[in-house]
Amino acid sequence: MKAIFAESSIDAKMAKRIADDTNVKVVDNLYSDSLGKQGSGADTVDGMLLANVRTIAEALR
């Protein structure tokens, strides 16, 4: 499966447009410039990295 990845704190409007035009999935819940909210599992650096790896791996299945 192909996917376009976007960071969670950035508007994914352009990624969604490209995905619509190319018939691929948008994954817009990756963290790079920020951590997740308290209790999200991505609220620490280790948790954020693990959440990103899991999200990317799932999107590429």
LINWO-V764098 format. One line per field, one symbol per residue. phi: phi as a letter, one per 20 degrees, with the letter a starting at -180 (. if undefined). burial: # if it has 24 or more other ideal C-beta (glycine too) atoms within 12 Angstrom, else .. A space follows every 50 residues. Layout:
phi->???
burial->???
This chain:
phi->.ebddcffedfegffffffffdlcedddcedcebeffgnendecffffff fffffffffef
burial->..####.#......#.........#######....#.....#.....#.. ##..#......
